Amino acid sequence: MPAETPRPDFAVLNHEMRTPLNAILGFAQMLLWDDEAPLPAKQREMVEHIQKGGEDLLALMDAWAEAQSR
């Protein structure tokens, strides 16, 4: 019988995913909120897509965490 590959603990996996995601969201917010050097329209649109995708992923991770806690 083959040995099972150990699965990472959910809390560790959740933390490992949230840390870089929060950095991405933070930098996106900084780019969008910089009044001294506003982004051109096309770049702003791209950063807004990055932020929306990150927020969607964070919501998915929150739902996953809630489901795991039940």
N, C-alpha and C positions, 0 to 999 in steps of 0.2 A: 504494500500500500504506500503510495507516494506521500511524502510529508507535505502538509499544507503550508502554503506561504502565509506567514503571519500578516494580519491586516493591521494597518496603523490605527491607533486609538482615535476615535472620532474627535475628541477634544484637541488632540495634537494636529490632526488634519485640518480642522476648522481654523485653528490658530495660524497654521502655516499658510493657509489660503488668504485669511483676512489681512495679515500683515502687509503683503505686497499690494493687495487690492486697496487698502486704506491709503497707502502711499500714492497710488495711481489717482485715486479720487481727490486726494489733497492737492496734488500738483495740477490736476485739471481745474479745480476750484481756484487755485492761485492764478492760473492763466486767464480764467474767465473774469475774475474780479479785479484784475490789475488795471486801474483807471489811468495810471501814468503811461502805460504802453498797451493800449487796446489792440486786440487781434484784428486783422483784416477779416471780412465777413466769411470767406471760405474756411480760413483756419479756425475761426470761432465755431463754425458749424461742425467741423471735424472734432474739436475738443468737446463740444456738447454731445456728440455721438459717443465719445469715449466715456464721458461722465454718465450718460444714460445707461450704457452697457454695464458699467461698473455698479451703478445703483441697482440695476436689474439682477446682476449676479449676487450682490449683497442680500437682496430680498430673497432670492432663491436659497442662499446659504442660511438665512434666518429661518425660513420655512423648514429646511432640512434639519436644522438644529432643534426646532420645536418638535418635529416628528420623531427625532431620535430620543427626546426626553420623555416621551410617552411610554 
